[in-house]
Amino acid sequence: MSTRRLRALGVVAATVLLTGGCAAGTHPGAAAVVGETEISISDVDQTSRAVTAALGQNFNTTATLNTLVSNALVAEVQQQKAISVTPAETVAAARIAVGDDEATYQKFQGDADTRDFLNAVGTASVVTVKLAGGTIEDLGDQAKLQQGVLALRDASKSIDVKIAPRFGKWTDGTLDNTISGSLSDESPQTEAQRKAAENAQQQGQGQG
């Protein structure tokens, strides 16, 4: 199962971040602040390690921060617009996010960090499509999703998004880590976890 689909759903609202604004202002230990939601550096590291282990391939800190910020932004819009998302809709969207791969879905459900992460991805995608007047059935409709992204862009204008300068800046709706290089340099813990996951995957392929 490729991470492409997971990333695509998780960052479907990334293009609205620029209109929300991004600036310095986070305190030490914070990677980003989206409205009233703070995302700590430890959150990014821990989630990156957990998702990497669940996927069996690297889900780096850049992708993680992109997705966490996007999820938080959509959650702010969901609260403002009082958009209801049922647990069943979240589950359905979460399964789609992992390509309807039951084994991968169960791996995500087996850990609190990955379960919360995937549920947030699923909920964000449902909110996005509902903003365009769609339903869970429209998650595969790219035109409907694009309409949702445009609606999110408009709804997020009043939401302040702050990114710690050391992590780079948002360019064209995604994190540009070439500015500082911080996120491209994994922490020792993340690097060790990633290498362990990669080694385990290689050994499994060799045995197969």
PyMOL commands that place a pseudoatom at each C-alpha (Angstrom):
pseudoatom trace, name=CA, resn=MET, resi=1, chain=A, elem=C, hetatm=0, pos=[0.000, 0.000, 0.000]
pseudoatom trace, name=CA, resn=SER, resi=2, chain=A, elem=C, hetatm=0, pos=[1.508, 3.298, -1.078]
pseudoatom trace, name=CA, resn=THR, resi=3, chain=A, elem=C, hetatm=0, pos=[1.685, 6.280, 1.273]
pseudoatom trace, name=CA, resn=ARG, resi=4, chain=A, elem=C, hetatm=0, pos=[0.615, 8.517, -1.610]
pseudoatom trace, name=CA, resn=ARG, resi=5, chain=A, elem=C, hetatm=0, pos=[-3.084, 8.049, -0.969]
pseudoatom trace, name=CA, resn=LEU, resi=6, chain=A, elem=C, hetatm=0, pos=[-2.698, 8.565, 2.759]
pseudoatom trace, name=CA, resn=ARG, resi=7, chain=A, elem=C, hetatm=0, pos=[-0.766, 11.763, 2.216]
pseudoatom trace, name=CA, resn=ALA, resi=8, chain=A, elem=C, hetatm=0, pos=[-3.208, 13.003, -0.396]
pseudoatom trace, name=CA, resn=LEU, resi=9, chain=A, elem=C, hetatm=0, pos=[-6.189, 12.669, 1.921]
pseudoatom trace, name=CA, resn=GLY, resi=10, chain=A, elem=C, hetatm=0, pos=[-4.315, 14.024, 4.913]
pseudoatom trace, name=CA, resn=VAL, resi=11, chain=A, elem=C, hetatm=0, pos=[-3.171, 17.183, 3.167]
pseudoatom trace, name=CA, resn=VAL, resi=12, chain=A, elem=C, hetatm=0, pos=[-6.206, 17.740, 0.970]
pseudoatom trace, name=CA, resn=ALA, resi=13, chain=A, elem=C, hetatm=0, pos=[-6.725, 21.078, 2.701]
pseudoatom trace, name=CA, resn=ALA, resi=14, chain=A, elem=C, hetatm=0, pos=[-3.091, 22.154, 2.593]
pseudoatom trace, name=CA, resn=THR, resi=15, chain=A, elem=C, hetatm=0, pos=[-3.743, 24.795, -0.042]
pseudoatom trace, name=CA, resn=VAL, resi=16, chain=A, elem=C, hetatm=0, pos=[-5.874, 26.787, 2.388]
pseudoatom trace, name=CA, resn=LEU, resi=17, chain=A, elem=C, hetatm=0, pos=[-3.028, 27.298, 4.835]
pseudoatom trace, name=CA, resn=LEU, resi=18, chain=A, elem=C, hetatm=0, pos=[-1.553, 30.274, 3.050]
pseudoatom trace, name=CA, resn=THR, resi=19, chain=A, elem=C, hetatm=0, pos=[-4.778, 32.243, 3.334]
pseudoatom trace, name=CA, resn=GLY, resi=20, chain=A, elem=C, hetatm=0, pos=[-4.872, 31.483, 7.043]
pseudoatom trace, name=CA, resn=GLY, resi=21, chain=A, elem=C, hetatm=0, pos=[-1.507, 33.151, 7.404]
pseudoatom trace, name=CA, resn=CYS, resi=22, chain=A, elem=C, hetatm=0, pos=[1.743, 31.786, 8.733]
pseudoatom trace, name=CA, resn=ALA, resi=23, chain=A, elem=C, hetatm=0, pos=[4.199, 33.592, 10.931]
pseudoatom trace, name=CA, resn=ALA, resi=24, chain=A, elem=C, hetatm=0, pos=[6.612, 33.296, 13.767]
pseudoatom trace, name=CA, resn=GLY, resi=25, chain=A, elem=C, hetatm=0, pos=[5.263, 33.325, 17.271]
pseudoatom trace, name=CA, resn=THR, resi=26, chain=A, elem=C, hetatm=0, pos=[5.431, 29.741, 18.508]
pseudoatom trace, name=CA, resn=HIS, resi=27, chain=A, elem=C, hetatm=0, pos=[7.214, 29.153, 21.777]
pseudoatom trace, name=CA, resn=PRO, resi=28, chain=A, elem=C, hetatm=0, pos=[10.110, 26.715, 22.232]
pseudoatom trace, name=CA, resn=GLY, resi=29, chain=A, elem=C, hetatm=0, pos=[8.904, 23.150, 21.869]
pseudoatom trace, name=CA, resn=ALA, resi=30, chain=A, elem=C, hetatm=0, pos=[6.072, 24.035, 19.477]
pseudoatom trace, name=CA, resn=ALA, resi=31, chain=A, elem=C, hetatm=0, pos=[6.345, 23.094, 15.815]
pseudoatom trace, name=CA, resn=ALA, resi=32, chain=A, elem=C, hetatm=0, pos=[3.111, 24.862, 14.847]
pseudoatom trace, name=CA, resn=VAL, resi=33, chain=A, elem=C, hetatm=0, pos=[0.028, 26.546, 16.239]
pseudoatom trace, name=CA, resn=VAL, resi=34, chain=A, elem=C, hetatm=0, pos=[-3.232, 26.359, 14.285]
pseudoatom trace, name=CA, resn=GLY, resi=35, chain=A, elem=C, hetatm=0, pos=[-5.890, 28.563, 15.814]
pseudoatom trace, name=CA, resn=GLU, resi=36, chain=A, elem=C, hetatm=0, pos=[-6.108, 27.306, 19.390]
pseudoatom trace, name=CA, resn=THR, resi=37, chain=A, elem=C, hetatm=0, pos=[-4.343, 24.010, 18.648]
pseudoatom trace, name=CA, resn=GLU, resi=38, chain=A, elem=C, hetatm=0, pos=[-0.654, 23.610, 19.357]
pseudoatom trace, name=CA, resn=ILE, resi=39, chain=A, elem=C, hetatm=0, pos=[1.401, 20.887, 17.666]
pseudoatom trace, name=CA, resn=SER, resi=40, chain=A, elem=C, hetatm=0, pos=[4.565, 20.171, 19.601]
pseudoatom trace, name=CA, resn=ILE, resi=41, chain=A, elem=C, hetatm=0, pos=[7.866, 19.004, 18.179]
pseudoatom trace, name=CA, resn=SER, resi=42, chain=A, elem=C, hetatm=0, pos=[7.493, 15.834, 20.236]
pseudoatom trace, name=CA, resn=ASP, resi=43, chain=A, elem=C, hetatm=0, pos=[4.051, 15.269, 18.659]
pseudoatom trace, name=CA, resn=VAL, resi=44, chain=A, elem=C, hetatm=0, pos=[5.613, 15.436, 15.205]
pseudoatom trace, name=CA, resn=ASP, resi=45, chain=A, elem=C, hetatm=0, pos=[8.465, 13.086, 16.097]
pseudoatom trace, name=CA, resn=GLN, resi=46, chain=A, elem=C, hetatm=0, pos=[6.255, 10.577, 17.896]
pseudoatom trace, name=CA, resn=THR, resi=47, chain=A, elem=C, hetatm=0, pos=[3.613, 10.521, 15.173]
pseudoatom trace, name=CA, resn=SER, resi=48, chain=A, elem=C, hetatm=0, pos=[6.232, 10.166, 12.436]
pseudoatom trace, name=CA, resn=ARG, resi=49, chain=A, elem=C, hetatm=0, pos=[7.753, 7.143, 14.172]
pseudoatom trace, name=CA, resn=ALA, resi=50, chain=A, elem=C, hetatm=0, pos=[4.375, 5.527, 14.821]
pseudoatom trace, name=CA, resn=VAL, resi=51, chain=A, elem=C, hetatm=0, pos=[3.028, 6.002, 11.284]
pseudoatom trace, name=CA, resn=THR, resi=52, chain=A, elem=C, hetatm=0, pos=[6.309, 4.790, 9.790]
pseudoatom trace, name=CA, resn=ALA, resi=53, chain=A, elem=C, hetatm=0, pos=[6.027, 1.604, 11.825]
pseudoatom trace, name=CA, resn=ALA, resi=54, chain=A, elem=C, hetatm=0, pos=[2.385, 1.065, 10.841]
pseudoatom trace, name=CA, resn=LEU, resi=55, chain=A, elem=C, hetatm=0, pos=[3.048, 1.618, 7.142]
pseudoatom trace, name=CA, resn=GLY, resi=56, chain=A, elem=C, hetatm=0, pos=[6.290, -0.341, 7.067]
pseudoatom trace, name=CA, resn=GLN, resi=57, chain=A, elem=C, hetatm=0, pos=[7.880, 2.518, 5.134]
pseudoatom trace, name=CA, resn=ASN, resi=58, chain=A, elem=C, hetatm=0, pos=[9.116, 5.987, 5.938]
pseudoatom trace, name=CA, resn=PHE, resi=59, chain=A, elem=C, hetatm=0, pos=[6.537, 8.660, 6.711]
pseudoatom trace, name=CA, resn=ASN, resi=60, chain=A, elem=C, hetatm=0, pos=[8.933, 11.504, 7.380]
pseudoatom trace, name=CA, resn=THR, resi=61, chain=A, elem=C, hetatm=0, pos=[8.540, 14.496, 9.634]
pseudoatom trace, name=CA, resn=THR, resi=62, chain=A, elem=C, hetatm=0, pos=[7.769, 16.826, 6.739]
pseudoatom trace, name=CA, resn=ALA, resi=63, chain=A, elem=C, hetatm=0, pos=[4.764, 14.744, 5.690]
pseudoatom trace, name=CA, resn=THR, resi=64, chain=A, elem=C, hetatm=0, pos=[3.776, 14.378, 9.340]
pseudoatom trace, name=CA, resn=LEU, resi=65, chain=A, elem=C, hetatm=0, pos=[3.807, 18.094, 10.103]
pseudoatom trace, name=CA, resn=ASN, resi=66, chain=A, elem=C, hetatm=0, pos=[1.991, 18.848, 6.850]
pseudoatom trace, name=CA, resn=THR, resi=67, chain=A, elem=C, hetatm=0, pos=[-0.756, 16.401, 7.782]
pseudoatom trace, name=CA, resn=LEU, resi=68, chain=A, elem=C, hetatm=0, pos=[-1.036, 17.393, 11.448]
pseudoatom trace, name=CA, resn=VAL, resi=69, chain=A, elem=C, hetatm=0, pos=[-1.368, 21.067, 10.552]
pseudoatom trace, name=CA, resn=SER, resi=70, chain=A, elem=C, hetatm=0, pos=[-3.923, 20.303, 7.836]
pseudoatom trace, name=CA, resn=ASN, resi=71, chain=A, elem=C, hetatm=0, pos=[-5.961, 18.100, 10.175]
pseudoatom trace, name=CA, resn=ALA, resi=72, chain=A, elem=C, hetatm=0, pos=[-5.943, 20.789, 12.866]
pseudoatom trace, name=CA, resn=LEU, resi=73, chain=A, elem=C, hetatm=0, pos=[-6.994, 23.459, 10.390]
pseudoatom trace, name=CA, resn=VAL, resi=74, chain=A, elem=C, hetatm=0, pos=[-9.908, 21.382, 9.119]
pseudoatom trace, name=CA, resn=ALA, resi=75, chain=A, elem=C, hetatm=0, pos=[-10.942, 20.655, 12.711]
pseudoatom trace, name=CA, resn=GLU, resi=76, chain=A, elem=C, hetatm=0, pos=[-11.116, 24.408, 13.380]
pseudoatom trace, name=CA, resn=VAL, resi=77, chain=A, elem=C, hetatm=0, pos=[-13.327, 24.895, 10.316]
pseudoatom trace, name=CA, resn=GLN, resi=78, chain=A, elem=C, hetatm=0, pos=[-15.477, 21.916, 11.324]
pseudoatom trace, name=CA, resn=GLN, resi=79, chain=A, elem=C, hetatm=0, pos=[-16.118, 23.499, 14.714]
pseudoatom trace, name=CA, resn=GLN, resi=80, chain=A, elem=C, hetatm=0, pos=[-16.867, 26.913, 13.237]
pseudoatom trace, name=CA, resn=LYS, resi=81, chain=A, elem=C, hetatm=0, pos=[-19.297, 25.490, 10.693]
pseudoatom trace, name=CA, resn=ALA, resi=82, chain=A, elem=C, hetatm=0, pos=[-20.786, 22.911, 13.097]
pseudoatom trace, name=CA, resn=ILE, resi=83, chain=A, elem=C, hetatm=0, pos=[-20.236, 20.137, 10.558]
pseudoatom trace, name=CA, resn=SER, resi=84, chain=A, elem=C, hetatm=0, pos=[-21.265, 16.759, 11.919]
pseudoatom trace, name=CA, resn=VAL, resi=85, chain=A, elem=C, hetatm=0, pos=[-19.141, 13.703, 11.152]
pseudoatom trace, name=CA, resn=THR, resi=86, chain=A, elem=C, hetatm=0, pos=[-20.322, 10.363, 12.496]
pseudoatom trace, name=CA, resn=PRO, resi=87, chain=A, elem=C, hetatm=0, pos=[-17.950, 7.676, 13.782]
pseudoatom trace, name=CA, resn=ALA, resi=88, chain=A, elem=C, hetatm=0, pos=[-19.063, 5.455, 10.907]
pseudoatom trace, name=CA, resn=GLU, resi=89, chain=A, elem=C, hetatm=0, pos=[-18.100, 8.144, 8.373]
pseudoatom trace, name=CA, resn=THR, resi=90, chain=A, elem=C, hetatm=0, pos=[-14.701, 8.561, 10.002]
pseudoatom trace, name=CA, resn=VAL, resi=91, chain=A, elem=C, hetatm=0, pos=[-14.074, 4.812, 9.864]
pseudoatom trace, name=CA, resn=ALA, resi=92, chain=A, elem=C, hetatm=0, pos=[-15.138, 4.597, 6.225]
pseudoatom trace, name=CA, resn=ALA, resi=93, chain=A, elem=C, hetatm=0, pos=[-12.884, 7.495, 5.237]
pseudoatom trace, name=CA, resn=ALA, resi=94, chain=A, elem=C, hetatm=0, pos=[-9.985, 6.114, 7.290]
pseudoatom trace, name=CA, resn=ARG, resi=95, chain=A, elem=C, hetatm=0, pos=[-10.228, 2.791, 5.467]
pseudoatom trace, name=CA, resn=ILE, resi=96, chain=A, elem=C, hetatm=0, pos=[-10.192, 4.607, 2.134]
pseudoatom trace, name=CA, resn=ALA, resi=97, chain=A, elem=C, hetatm=0, pos=[-7.121, 6.549, 3.282]
pseudoatom trace, name=CA, resn=VAL, resi=98, chain=A, elem=C, hetatm=0, pos=[-5.137, 3.316, 3.626]
pseudoatom trace, name=CA, resn=GLY, resi=99, chain=A, elem=C, hetatm=0, pos=[-6.369, 1.990, 0.301]
pseudoatom trace, name=CA, resn=ASP, resi=100, chain=A, elem=C, hetatm=0, pos=[-8.950, -0.325, 1.892]
pseudoatom trace, name=CA, resn=ASP, resi=101, chain=A, elem=C, hetatm=0, pos=[-6.067, -2.498, 3.066]
pseudoatom trace, name=CA, resn=GLU, resi=102, chain=A, elem=C, hetatm=0, pos=[-7.479, -4.290, 6.111]
pseudoatom trace, name=CA, resn=ALA, resi=103, chain=A, elem=C, hetatm=0, pos=[-4.088, -5.364, 7.480]
pseudoatom trace, name=CA, resn=THR, resi=104, chain=A, elem=C, hetatm=0, pos=[-2.750, -1.814, 7.368]
pseudoatom trace, name=CA, resn=TYR, resi=105, chain=A, elem=C, hetatm=0, pos=[-5.956, -0.445, 8.862]
pseudoatom trace, name=CA, resn=GLN, resi=106, chain=A, elem=C, hetatm=0, pos=[-5.679, -2.856, 11.781]
pseudoatom trace, name=CA, resn=LYS, resi=107, chain=A, elem=C, hetatm=0, pos=[-2.047, -1.850, 12.361]
pseudoatom trace, name=CA, resn=PHE, resi=108, chain=A, elem=C, hetatm=0, pos=[-3.151, 1.768, 12.671]
pseudoatom trace, name=CA, resn=GLN, resi=109, chain=A, elem=C, hetatm=0, pos=[-5.929, 0.767, 15.067]
pseudoatom trace, name=CA, resn=GLY, resi=110, chain=A, elem=C, hetatm=0, pos=[-3.490, -1.119, 17.275]
pseudoatom trace, name=CA, resn=ASP, resi=111, chain=A, elem=C, hetatm=0, pos=[-1.706, 1.994, 18.538]
pseudoatom trace, name=CA, resn=ALA, resi=112, chain=A, elem=C, hetatm=0, pos=[-3.238, 5.121, 20.075]
pseudoatom trace, name=CA, resn=ASP, resi=113, chain=A, elem=C, hetatm=0, pos=[-1.000, 7.522, 18.133]
pseudoatom trace, name=CA, resn=THR, resi=114, chain=A, elem=C, hetatm=0, pos=[-1.657, 5.993, 14.726]
pseudoatom trace, name=CA, resn=ARG, resi=115, chain=A, elem=C, hetatm=0, pos=[-5.349, 5.427, 15.468]
pseudoatom trace, name=CA, resn=ASP, resi=116, chain=A, elem=C, hetatm=0, pos=[-5.863, 9.094, 16.364]
pseudoatom trace, name=CA, resn=PHE, resi=117, chain=A, elem=C, hetatm=0, pos=[-3.795, 10.197, 13.374]
pseudoatom trace, name=CA, resn=LEU, resi=118, chain=A, elem=C, hetatm=0, pos=[-5.740, 8.090, 10.871]
pseudoatom trace, name=CA, resn=ASN, resi=119, chain=A, elem=C, hetatm=0, pos=[-9.090, 9.050, 12.381]
pseudoatom trace, name=CA, resn=ALA, resi=120, chain=A, elem=C, hetatm=0, pos=[-8.151, 12.723, 12.049]
pseudoatom trace, name=CA, resn=VAL, resi=121, chain=A, elem=C, hetatm=0, pos=[-7.185, 12.140, 8.408]
pseudoatom trace, name=CA, resn=GLY, resi=122, chain=A, elem=C, hetatm=0, pos=[-10.512, 10.427, 7.780]
pseudoatom trace, name=CA, resn=THR, resi=123, chain=A, elem=C, hetatm=0, pos=[-12.531, 13.108, 9.534]
pseudoatom trace, name=CA, resn=ALA, resi=124, chain=A, elem=C, hetatm=0, pos=[-10.704, 15.877, 7.654]
pseudoatom trace, name=CA, resn=SER, resi=125, chain=A, elem=C, hetatm=0, pos=[-11.511, 14.308, 4.311]
pseudoatom trace, name=CA, resn=VAL, resi=126, chain=A, elem=C, hetatm=0, pos=[-15.198, 13.957, 5.249]
pseudoatom trace, name=CA, resn=VAL, resi=127, chain=A, elem=C, hetatm=0, pos=[-15.384, 17.586, 6.391]
pseudoatom trace, name=CA, resn=THR, resi=128, chain=A, elem=C, hetatm=0, pos=[-13.739, 18.696, 3.151]
pseudoatom trace, name=CA, resn=VAL, resi=129, chain=A, elem=C, hetatm=0, pos=[-16.233, 16.904, 0.932]
pseudoatom trace, name=CA, resn=LYS, resi=130, chain=A, elem=C, hetatm=0, pos=[-19.205, 18.003, 3.081]
pseudoatom trace, name=CA, resn=LEU, resi=131, chain=A, elem=C, hetatm=0, pos=[-18.175, 21.644, 2.684]
pseudoatom trace, name=CA, resn=ALA, resi=132, chain=A, elem=C, hetatm=0, pos=[-18.793, 21.103, -1.027]
pseudoatom trace, name=CA, resn=GLY, resi=133, chain=A, elem=C, hetatm=0, pos=[-22.236, 19.667, -0.338]
pseudoatom trace, name=CA, resn=GLY, resi=134, chain=A, elem=C, hetatm=0, pos=[-21.035, 16.104, -0.798]
pseudoatom trace, name=CA, resn=THR, resi=135, chain=A, elem=C, hetatm=0, pos=[-21.241, 12.956, 1.280]
pseudoatom trace, name=CA, resn=ILE, resi=136, chain=A, elem=C, hetatm=0, pos=[-18.978, 10.066, 2.190]
pseudoatom trace, name=CA, resn=GLU, resi=137, chain=A, elem=C, hetatm=0, pos=[-19.827, 8.602, -1.206]
pseudoatom trace, name=CA, resn=ASP, resi=138, chain=A, elem=C, hetatm=0, pos=[-18.027, 11.500, -2.902]
pseudoatom trace, name=CA, resn=LEU, resi=139, chain=A, elem=C, hetatm=0, pos=[-14.567, 10.911, -1.417]
pseudoatom trace, name=CA, resn=GLY, resi=140, chain=A, elem=C, hetatm=0, pos=[-13.401, 9.503, -4.732]
pseudoatom trace, name=CA, resn=ASP, resi=141, chain=A, elem=C, hetatm=0, pos=[-14.759, 12.482, -6.669]
pseudoatom trace, name=CA, resn=GLN, resi=142, chain=A, elem=C, hetatm=0, pos=[-11.782, 14.758, -7.343]
pseudoatom trace, name=CA, resn=ALA, resi=143, chain=A, elem=C, hetatm=0, pos=[-13.997, 17.588, -8.571]
pseudoatom trace, name=CA, resn=LYS, resi=144, chain=A, elem=C, hetatm=0, pos=[-16.033, 17.501, -5.366]
pseudoatom trace, name=CA, resn=LEU, resi=145, chain=A, elem=C, hetatm=0, pos=[-12.885, 17.417, -3.240]
pseudoatom trace, name=CA, resn=GLN, resi=146, chain=A, elem=C, hetatm=0, pos=[-11.496, 20.411, -5.109]
pseudoatom trace, name=CA, resn=GLN, resi=147, chain=A, elem=C, hetatm=0, pos=[-14.717, 22.293, -4.412]
pseudoatom trace, name=CA, resn=GLY, resi=148, chain=A, elem=C, hetatm=0, pos=[-14.267, 21.395, -0.758]
pseudoatom trace, name=CA, resn=VAL, resi=149, chain=A, elem=C, hetatm=0, pos=[-10.700, 22.693, -0.764]
pseudoatom trace, name=CA, resn=LEU, resi=150, chain=A, elem=C, hetatm=0, pos=[-11.896, 26.027, -2.181]
pseudoatom trace, name=CA, resn=ALA, resi=151, chain=A, elem=C, hetatm=0, pos=[-14.596, 26.193, 0.489]
pseudoatom trace, name=CA, resn=LEU, resi=152, chain=A, elem=C, hetatm=0, pos=[-11.998, 25.457, 3.159]
pseudoatom trace, name=CA, resn=ARG, resi=153, chain=A, elem=C, hetatm=0, pos=[-9.771, 28.205, 1.822]
pseudoatom trace, name=CA, resn=ASP, resi=154, chain=A, elem=C, hetatm=0, pos=[-12.574, 30.690, 2.255]
pseudoatom trace, name=CA, resn=ALA, resi=155, chain=A, elem=C, hetatm=0, pos=[-13.619, 29.373, 5.672]
pseudoatom trace, name=CA, resn=SER, resi=156, chain=A, elem=C, hetatm=0, pos=[-10.070, 29.428, 7.054]
pseudoatom trace, name=CA, resn=LYS, resi=157, chain=A, elem=C, hetatm=0, pos=[-9.284, 33.071, 6.338]
pseudoatom trace, name=CA, resn=SER, resi=158, chain=A, elem=C, hetatm=0, pos=[-9.760, 34.011, 9.979]
pseudoatom trace, name=CA, resn=ILE, resi=159, chain=A, elem=C, hetatm=0, pos=[-7.676, 31.130, 11.360]
pseudoatom trace, name=CA, resn=ASP, resi=160, chain=A, elem=C, hetatm=0, pos=[-4.131, 32.042, 12.314]
pseudoatom trace, name=CA, resn=VAL, resi=161, chain=A, elem=C, hetatm=0, pos=[-1.484, 29.456, 11.419]
pseudoatom trace, name=CA, resn=LYS, resi=162, chain=A, elem=C, hetatm=0, pos=[1.969, 29.859, 12.954]
pseudoatom trace, name=CA, resn=ILE, resi=163, chain=A, elem=C, hetatm=0, pos=[4.938, 27.694, 11.980]
pseudoatom trace, name=CA, resn=ALA, resi=164, chain=A, elem=C, hetatm=0, pos=[8.153, 27.754, 13.983]
pseudoatom trace, name=CA, resn=PRO, resi=165, chain=A, elem=C, hetatm=0, pos=[10.714, 29.395, 11.643]
pseudoatom trace, name=CA, resn=ARG, resi=166, chain=A, elem=C, hetatm=0, pos=[13.269, 26.670, 12.281]
pseudoatom trace, name=CA, resn=PHE, resi=167, chain=A, elem=C, hetatm=0, pos=[11.034, 24.229, 10.412]
pseudoatom trace, name=CA, resn=GLY, resi=168, chain=A, elem=C, hetatm=0, pos=[10.862, 26.312, 7.244]
pseudoatom trace, name=CA, resn=LYS, resi=169, chain=A, elem=C, hetatm=0, pos=[7.809, 28.036, 5.830]
pseudoatom trace, name=CA, resn=TRP, resi=170, chain=A, elem=C, hetatm=0, pos=[4.663, 27.296, 3.834]
pseudoatom trace, name=CA, resn=THR, resi=171, chain=A, elem=C, hetatm=0, pos=[5.112, 27.731, 0.100]
pseudoatom trace, name=CA, resn=ASP, resi=172, chain=A, elem=C, hetatm=0, pos=[2.228, 27.034, -2.250]
pseudoatom trace, name=CA, resn=GLY, resi=173, chain=A, elem=C, hetatm=0, pos=[0.381, 25.280, 0.549]
pseudoatom trace, name=CA, resn=THR, resi=174, chain=A, elem=C, hetatm=0, pos=[3.109, 22.850, 1.598]
pseudoatom trace, name=CA, resn=LEU, resi=175, chain=A, elem=C, hetatm=0, pos=[6.038, 22.924, 3.970]
pseudoatom trace, name=CA, resn=ASP, resi=176, chain=A, elem=C, hetatm=0, pos=[9.240, 24.137, 2.323]
pseudoatom trace, name=CA, resn=ASN, resi=177, chain=A, elem=C, hetatm=0, pos=[11.949, 22.682, 4.528]
pseudoatom trace, name=CA, resn=THR, resi=178, chain=A, elem=C, hetatm=0, pos=[14.789, 23.808, 2.252]
pseudoatom trace, name=CA, resn=ILE, resi=179, chain=A, elem=C, hetatm=0, pos=[14.627, 27.133, 4.061]
pseudoatom trace, name=CA, resn=SER, resi=180, chain=A, elem=C, hetatm=0, pos=[16.154, 25.817, 7.266]
pseudoatom trace, name=CA, resn=GLY, resi=181, chain=A, elem=C, hetatm=0, pos=[16.665, 22.130, 6.590]
pseudoatom trace, name=CA, resn=SER, resi=182, chain=A, elem=C, hetatm=0, pos=[15.449, 21.320, 10.101]
pseudoatom trace, name=CA, resn=LEU, resi=183, chain=A, elem=C, hetatm=0, pos=[12.760, 18.857, 9.137]
pseudoatom trace, name=CA, resn=SER, resi=184, chain=A, elem=C, hetatm=0, pos=[14.954, 17.196, 6.563]
pseudoatom trace, name=CA, resn=ASP, resi=185, chain=A, elem=C, hetatm=0, pos=[17.340, 16.302, 9.374]
pseudoatom trace, name=CA, resn=GLU, resi=186, chain=A, elem=C, hetatm=0, pos=[15.644, 13.561, 11.345]
pseudoatom trace, name=CA, resn=SER, resi=187, chain=A, elem=C, hetatm=0, pos=[16.041, 13.369, 15.071]
pseudoatom trace, name=CA, resn=PRO, resi=188, chain=A, elem=C, hetatm=0, pos=[18.133, 10.415, 16.269]
pseudoatom trace, name=CA, resn=GLN, resi=189, chain=A, elem=C, hetatm=0, pos=[14.980, 8.729, 17.565]
pseudoatom trace, name=CA, resn=THR, resi=190, chain=A, elem=C, hetatm=0, pos=[13.114, 9.103, 14.274]
pseudoatom trace, name=CA, resn=GLU, resi=191, chain=A, elem=C, hetatm=0, pos=[16.107, 7.959, 12.249]
pseudoatom trace, name=CA, resn=ALA, resi=192, chain=A, elem=C, hetatm=0, pos=[16.563, 4.859, 14.423]
pseudoatom trace, name=CA, resn=GLN, resi=193, chain=A, elem=C, hetatm=0, pos=[12.860, 3.993, 14.201]
pseudoatom trace, name=CA, resn=ARG, resi=194, chain=A, elem=C, hetatm=0, pos=[12.817, 4.485, 10.444]
pseudoatom trace, name=CA, resn=LYS, resi=195, chain=A, elem=C, hetatm=0, pos=[15.893, 2.318, 9.906]
pseudoatom trace, name=CA, resn=ALA, resi=196, chain=A, elem=C, hetatm=0, pos=[14.480, -0.415, 12.137]
pseudoatom trace, name=CA, resn=ALA, resi=197, chain=A, elem=C, hetatm=0, pos=[11.227, -0.411, 10.159]
pseudoatom trace, name=CA, resn=GLU, resi=198, chain=A, elem=C, hetatm=0, pos=[13.101, -0.484, 6.862]
pseudoatom trace, name=CA, resn=ASN, resi=199, chain=A, elem=C, hetatm=0, pos=[15.319, -3.354, 8.019]
pseudoatom trace, name=CA, resn=ALA, resi=200, chain=A, elem=C, hetatm=0, pos=[12.324, -5.345, 9.196]
pseudoatom trace, name=CA, resn=GLN, resi=201, chain=A, elem=C, hetatm=0, pos=[10.596, -4.787, 5.875]
pseudoatom trace, name=CA, resn=GLN, resi=202, chain=A, elem=C, hetatm=0, pos=[13.684, -5.847, 3.905]
pseudoatom trace, name=CA, resn=GLN, resi=203, chain=A, elem=C, hetatm=0, pos=[14.089, -8.983, 5.996]
pseudoatom trace, name=CA, resn=GLY, resi=204, chain=A, elem=C, hetatm=0, pos=[10.431, -9.845, 5.458]
pseudoatom trace, name=CA, resn=GLN, resi=205, chain=A, elem=C, hetatm=0, pos=[10.819, -9.416, 1.709]
pseudoatom trace, name=CA, resn=GLY, resi=206, chain=A, elem=C, hetatm=0, pos=[13.937, -11.558, 1.741]
pseudoatom trace, name=CA, resn=GLN, resi=207, chain=A, elem=C, hetatm=0, pos=[12.170, -14.351, 3.544]
pseudoatom trace, name=CA, resn=GLY, resi=208, chain=A, elem=C, hetatm=0, pos=[9.286, -14.099, 1.104]
for i in range(1, 208): cmd.bond("trace and resi %d" % i, "trace and resi %d" % (i + 1))
show_as sticks, trace
zoom trace
